[in-house]
Amino acid sequence: MKKNLKVVAAIIENEYNEVLCALRSPQMTLPNMWEFPGGKVESGESLNDAIEREIMEELDCKIKALDVFHDNTHEYENVIVNLICIRCKIVEGLPTSNEHSELIWFRRENLESLRWAPADIPAVNKLISE
């Protein structure tokens, strides 16, 4: 039986209507694929607490979780991921890559030109169509 993971991801936009995208490093699973930054929800943790903690750990900046943007489940070869994307805003600091190979701000209409991790694709499509 495959392991089920609950994962949160941040949809962070800047004042230019660009979305923060993170390139998975070669050491991560799904290397060199793009994703929205975030990570696993710990036991007993709320979605908002989880995304705020993950972004502080991964990007060294403080965010405020606003609302759930998209929720989908994707079955990978070895794991089933429930990915919950949450709209967030930066309240302190600037995103700095601690784990990812690269961080970029990308316009919505250009998002599909990146090679996305499969679980992130439905949220990407929703952002493009908004």
C-alpha positions as CSV (number, residue, x, y, z in Angstrom):
1,M,0.0,0.0,0.0
2,K,1.3,3.4,-0.9
3,K,2.0,6.0,1.7
4,N,-0.3,9.1,1.7
5,L,1.2,12.5,2.3
6,K,-0.5,15.7,3.0
7,V,1.5,18.6,1.5
8,V,1.0,22.3,1.5
9,A,2.3,24.7,-1.2
10,A,2.4,28.5,-1.3
11,I,1.0,30.5,-4.1
12,I,2.8,33.8,-3.6
13,E,2.3,36.7,-6.0
14,N,4.3,40.0,-6.1
15,E,3.0,43.4,-7.0
16,Y,3.7,42.7,-10.7
17,N,1.2,39.8,-10.8
18,E,4.1,37.3,-10.9
19,V,4.0,34.0,-9.1
20,L,7.0,32.6,-7.1
21,C,8.2,29.3,-8.6
22,A,10.9,27.0,-7.1
23,L,13.1,24.6,-9.0
24,R,13.7,21.3,-7.2
25,S,17.4,20.5,-6.7
26,P,19.1,17.5,-8.1
27,Q,19.2,16.0,-4.6
28,M,15.3,16.1,-4.2
29,T,12.8,13.6,-5.6
30,L,11.5,14.9,-9.0
31,P,14.8,16.7,-9.6
32,N,14.9,19.7,-11.9
33,M,11.1,20.1,-11.9
34,W,9.3,23.3,-10.9
35,E,6.9,23.5,-8.0
36,F,5.2,25.9,-5.7
37,P,7.3,25.9,-2.5
38,G,6.1,24.2,0.6
39,G,6.2,20.8,2.3
40,K,4.6,18.1,4.5
41,V,2.0,18.9,7.1
42,E,3.1,17.7,10.5
43,S,0.8,15.7,12.8
44,G,-1.7,18.0,14.6
45,E,-0.6,21.1,12.5
46,S,-3.1,23.3,10.7
47,L,-2.7,24.0,7.0
48,N,-1.9,27.6,7.7
49,D,0.6,26.8,10.4
50,A,2.2,24.2,8.1
51,I,2.7,26.5,5.1
52,E,4.0,29.4,7.3
53,R,6.5,27.1,9.0
54,E,7.6,25.5,5.7
55,I,8.2,28.8,3.9
56,M,10.2,30.1,6.9
57,E,12.4,27.0,6.8
58,E,12.7,26.8,3.0
59,L,12.7,30.4,1.9
60,D,13.8,32.3,5.1
61,C,10.9,34.7,4.9
62,K,7.7,35.2,6.8
63,I,4.4,34.8,5.1
64,K,0.7,35.0,6.0
65,A,-1.6,32.2,4.7
66,L,-4.7,33.7,3.2
67,D,-7.0,31.0,1.7
68,V,-6.9,27.6,0.0
69,F,-6.5,28.1,-3.7
70,H,-6.5,24.5,-5.0
71,D,-6.6,21.0,-3.5
72,N,-5.9,17.9,-5.5
73,T,-4.5,14.4,-5.0
74,H,-1.8,12.9,-7.3
75,E,-0.7,9.3,-7.3
76,Y,3.0,8.9,-8.0
77,E,4.8,5.6,-8.4
78,N,5.6,5.2,-4.6
79,V,3.4,7.7,-2.9
80,I,0.0,9.4,-3.0
81,V,0.3,13.2,-2.5
82,N,-2.7,15.4,-1.4
83,L,-1.3,18.8,-2.4
84,I,-3.1,21.8,-1.0
85,C,-2.1,25.1,-2.5
86,I,-2.6,28.1,-0.3
87,R,-2.6,31.8,-1.4
88,C,-0.1,33.6,0.8
89,K,1.5,37.0,1.1
90,I,5.0,37.9,2.2
91,V,4.9,39.9,5.4
92,E,8.7,40.0,6.2
93,G,11.9,39.4,4.3
94,L,12.5,38.2,0.8
95,P,12.4,34.6,-0.4
96,T,15.9,33.0,-0.4
97,S,16.6,29.6,-1.7
98,N,17.8,27.3,1.0
99,E,16.8,23.9,-0.6
100,H,15.9,24.7,-4.2
101,S,18.2,25.2,-7.1
102,E,16.5,28.4,-8.1
103,L,13.6,30.7,-7.3
104,I,12.0,32.9,-10.0
105,W,9.0,35.2,-10.2
106,F,7.1,34.2,-13.3
107,R,4.1,35.7,-15.1
108,R,0.9,33.6,-15.0
109,E,0.6,33.4,-18.7
110,N,4.2,31.9,-19.0
111,L,3.8,29.3,-16.3
112,E,3.1,26.5,-18.7
113,S,6.6,26.9,-20.3
114,L,8.2,25.4,-17.2
115,R,8.5,21.7,-16.5
116,W,6.3,21.2,-13.5
117,A,6.1,18.4,-10.9
118,P,2.9,16.5,-11.8
119,A,1.0,17.3,-8.6
120,D,1.4,21.0,-9.2
121,I,0.0,21.0,-12.7
122,P,-3.7,21.4,-11.9
123,A,-2.9,24.5,-9.7
124,V,-0.7,25.9,-12.6
125,N,-3.6,25.4,-15.0
126,K,-6.0,27.1,-12.6
127,L,-3.6,30.1,-12.2
128,I,-3.3,30.5,-16.0
129,S,-7.1,30.4,-16.5
130,E,-7.9,32.9,-13.8
